[in-house]
Amino acid sequence: MKMNQSKTAIVIDSSANLDPAIARKYNITVVNQPIMFGKHVYHENVDIDADKFYRMLKLEKYHPTTSQIPIKEMQRVFAELAAKGYKAALCIGLSGGLSGFINSLSASVPVIKELQVYPYDSGSILAGQSNAAILAANLLDSGVDIHEVLRQLRKYRSQTEVYLAVNNVKELQISGNIASRTSLVSSFFGMRPILTINRQGRLEMVGKERKIKNAMEAISEIFAQQVVDYRHLTVTVVDADDADRSMQWQSELKVQYPGLHVESCPIGPYVGTYTGSKAIGLIWSPKL
């Protein structure tokens, strides 16, 4: 895809785990989120990928933590985009309830001189974020004004749902990125929390089951109750180092809903710091 008519670049952070081939196809610039084990800083999908991350999660004595991409690094990215002829950049970030990236970028807009920056909080994760970037790319390439693009992105955000079954509560207890820690702490040992992203962009526990399989069934039931016409949706199965279970769930969904557009997306290191390993879930939104 060539530069769109408005000369507006699309920038997304690596937590979305966007397929590099898709990023190239839609001319989306990916900036890499920092992750720390102790004092050692890694950069997602540069010097730490999902396989390495989940191995380290088992072996390292330090629990991983996340940081934010420095504004100086973003200014370098913007300068490179400006040198290519772009006049503006639409930056689509991980939910602001989980990361300070978009909020920090918004606060820094007045000092960014390289081009006009439009920060956008996806209010979502993974496919909810990456599909928003693809939607924006299609709209901009069609000549749609940036303000109309933002309006349609907000509508898309309101139609996107995220539900995750988490294998244990340790990562959530450490990170604190959950709307009500009281409900989390009250979850007794061995339960598998079911999480959603609420309208404030925070993780919120909406249920719990004794087994991941039961949690998956509960999420499938939520999907069945909420969805009126699945033919207009894309459903993405996301998993944290559990590809076999993901493939099984994809197959079940295709049998239960013939013609449903089903995709998959691994949970990468950044989001994995919140979910831990063996988490699995569904993200659904309007088909692009």
FIKOLGU-941907 format. One line per 2 residues: their letters; for each residue x, y, z of C-alpha. Coordinates in steps of 0.05 Angstrom, whole numbers, plus 5000, padded with zeros to 4 digits. Last residue first. Layout:
N
A> X Y Z | ...
This chain:
288
LK> 4733 4893 5164 | 4688 4845 5203
PS> 4657 4879 5263 | 4690 4860 5330
WI> 4705 4798 5371 | 4762 4781 5418
LG> 4763 4712 5449 | 4806 4683 5503
IA> 4865 4642 5527 | 4915 4647 5584
KS> 4966 4591 5586 | 5023 4635 5610
GT> 5015 4700 5649 | 4959 4748 5634
YT> 4988 4815 5654 | 5061 4806 5634
GV> 5034 4767 5574 | 5006 4832 5546
YP> 5078 4856 5536 | 5108 4788 5519
GI> 5061 4768 5463 | 4992 4737 5466
PC> 4987 4696 5403 | 4934 4716 5352
SE> 4882 4673 5317 | 4828 4684 5265
VH> 4756 4662 5256 | 4708 4691 5204
LG> 4643 4654 5219 | 4617 4617 5157
PY> 4587 4560 5197 | 4580 4579 5271
QV> 4584 4516 5314 | 4633 4481 5268
KL> 4677 4542 5258 | 4675 4557 5333
ES> 4697 4486 5351 | 4755 4489 5302
QW> 4780 4555 5330 | 4774 4527 5401
QM> 4817 4467 5382 | 4869 4512 5348
SR> 4873 4555 5411 | 4881 4494 5456
DA> 4939 4471 5413 | 4971 4541 5410
DD> 4976 4549 5486 | 5035 4597 5496
AD> 4990 4655 5516 | 4929 4650 5472
VV> 4883 4694 5431 | 4824 4668 5390
TV> 4801 4722 5343 | 4728 4729 5323
TL> 4712 4772 5262 | 4639 4792 5257
HR> 4586 4805 5204 | 4565 4733 5198
YD> 4557 4729 5274 | 4488 4761 5272
VV> 4457 4769 5341 | 4518 4762 5385
QQ> 4514 4776 5459 | 4486 4710 5485
AF> 4528 4665 5441 | 4591 4704 5457
IE> 4577 4701 5532 | 4565 4625 5525
SI> 4632 4617 5489 | 4664 4656 5547
AE> 4633 4607 5597 | 4657 4548 5556
MA> 4728 4576 5556 | 4724 4584 5632
NK> 4701 4512 5638 | 4761 4488 5596
IK> 4808 4533 5638 | 4785 4495 5699
RE> 4756 4515 5767 | 4717 4573 5739
KG> 4714 4648 5752 | 4671 4706 5730
VM> 4668 4779 5708 | 4737 4802 5730
EL> 4754 4870 5703 | 4814 4892 5663
RG> 4814 4967 5654 | 4797 5007 5592
QR> 4746 5050 5627 | 4691 5017 5586
NI> 4711 4950 5615 | 4762 4902 5587
TL> 4740 4831 5604 | 4767 4779 5651
IP> 4749 4707 5669 | 4788 4684 5730
RM> 4812 4611 5735 | 4804 4585 5806
GF> 4857 4543 5839 | 4865 4583 5903
FS> 4807 4626 5924 | 4783 4686 5886
SV> 4772 4737 5941 | 4838 4770 5921
LS> 4810 4782 5852 | 4745 4811 5877
TR> 4783 4858 5922 | 4832 4876 5866
SA> 4776 4912 5830 | 4791 4945 5763
IN> 4852 4903 5746 | 4922 4924 5728
GS> 4953 4910 5796 | 5015 4882 5762
IQ> 5033 4834 5818 | 4962 4809 5833
LE> 4947 4804 5759 | 5010 4763 5747
KV> 4995 4715 5804 | 4921 4705 5788
NN> 4926 4639 5751 | 4906 4607 5685
VA> 4871 4669 5659 | 4809 4663 5615
LY> 4803 4725 5573 | 4743 4763 5544
VE> 4749 4823 5497 | 4692 4857 5461
TQ> 4694 4907 5404 | 4632 4946 5382
SR> 4647 5009 5423 | 4718 5009 5395
YK> 4691 5007 5324 | 4649 5069 5338
RL> 4710 5105 5366 | 4750 5084 5305
QR> 4695 5112 5260 | 4699 5179 5294
LV> 4775 5178 5290 | 4772 5164 5215
EH> 4721 5221 5208 | 4772 5267 5241
ID> 4827 5241 5196 | 4787 5256 5132
VG> 4771 5195 5089 | 4812 5191 5025
SD> 4802 5117 5012 | 4873 5102 5035
LL> 4856 5137 5101 | 4796 5092 5111
NA> 4833 5027 5094 | 4891 5046 5139
AL> 4844 5065 5196 | 4809 4998 5192
IA> 4876 4962 5192 | 4897 5001 5254
AN> 4832 4985 5289 | 4843 4912 5272
SQ> 4911 4916 5307 | 4881 4943 5371
GA> 4822 4896 5380 | 4867 4840 5353
LI> 4916 4849 5411 | 4888 4894 5465
SG> 4830 4943 5473 | 4810 5014 5491
SD> 4842 5033 5425 | 4868 5098 5455
YP> 4884 5144 5396 | 4941 5195 5393
YV> 4937 5242 5333 | 5006 5272 5319
QL> 5020 5329 5270 | 5091 5326 5244
EK> 5163 5335 5265 | 5148 5388 5318
IV> 5128 5345 5377 | 5128 5391 5438
PV> 5053 5403 5439 | 5038 5328 5429
SA> 5076 5308 5492 | 5015 5301 5538
SL> 4980 5258 5485 | 5042 5213 5479
SN> 5043 5203 5554 | 4970 5184 5554
IF> 4980 5138 5494 | 5037 5100 5527
GS> 5010 5097 5598 | 4990 5024 5591
LG> 4935 4980 5618 | 4877 5028 5628
GS> 4902 5067 5568 | 4884 5008 5524
LG> 4941 4992 5477 | 4958 5046 5427
IC> 4939 5072 5359 | 4983 5129 5336
LA> 4956 5168 5276 | 5016 5206 5247
AK> 5015 5270 5206 | 5050 5304 5148
YG> 5085 5243 5119 | 5138 5256 5066
KA> 5189 5202 5080 | 5230 5251 5122
AL> 5168 5263 5164 | 5164 5188 5178
EA> 5236 5187 5201 | 5226 5248 5245
FV> 5164 5215 5275 | 5203 5153 5293
RQ> 5258 5194 5325 | 5206 5234 5363
ME> 5177 5167 5388 | 5245 5147 5415
KI> 5252 5214 5450 | 5182 5203 5479
PI> 5208 5141 5514 | 5168 5077 5500
QS> 5134 5060 5565 | 5151 5007 5617
TT> 5128 4937 5632 | 5147 4890 5688
PH> 5171 4818 5686 | 5174 4779 5752
YK> 5245 4768 5775 | 5269 4699 5795
EL> 5272 4678 5722 | 5256 4607 5702
KL> 5182 4600 5686 | 5171 4671 5660
MR> 5238 4665 5623 | 5210 4608 5581
YF> 5146 4648 5569 | 5187 4708 5545
KD> 5234 4668 5500 | 5176 4635 5463
AD> 5137 4701 5458 | 5195 4741 5429
ID> 5250 4780 5464 | 5307 4816 5430
VN> 5266 4853 5378 | 5196 4825 5384
EH> 5185 4864 5448 | 5244 4904 5470
YV> 5284 4879 5530 | 5308 4917 5590
HK> 5349 4883 5644 | 5340 4913 5713
GF> 5296 4857 5739 | 5263 4826 5679
MI> 5240 4887 5641 | 5195 4897 5581
PQ> 5201 4954 5532 | 5148 4964 5477
NV> 5170 4963 5404 | 5143 5013 5354
VT> 5106 4985 5293 | 5096 5028 5231
IN> 5036 5007 5189 | 5042 5007 5113
YK> 4979 4965 5104 | 5014 4906 5070
RA> 5077 4915 5111 | 5041 4912 5177
IA> 5001 4852 5152 | 5066 4815 5136
PD> 5095 4834 5204 | 5034 4802 5238
LN> 5009 4851 5291 | 5026 4831 5362
AS> 4982 4887 5389 | 5035 4897 5444
SD> 5082 4921 5389 | 5056 4992 5389
IV> 5019 5020 5329 | 5036 5077 5282
IA> 4994 5096 5222 | 5023 5150 5177
TK> 4980 5207 5150 | 4998 5232 5081
SQ> 4925 5251 5070 | 4923 5214 5004
NM> 4952 5150 5032 | 5025 5130 5023
KM> 5028 5068 4981 | 5000 5000 5000
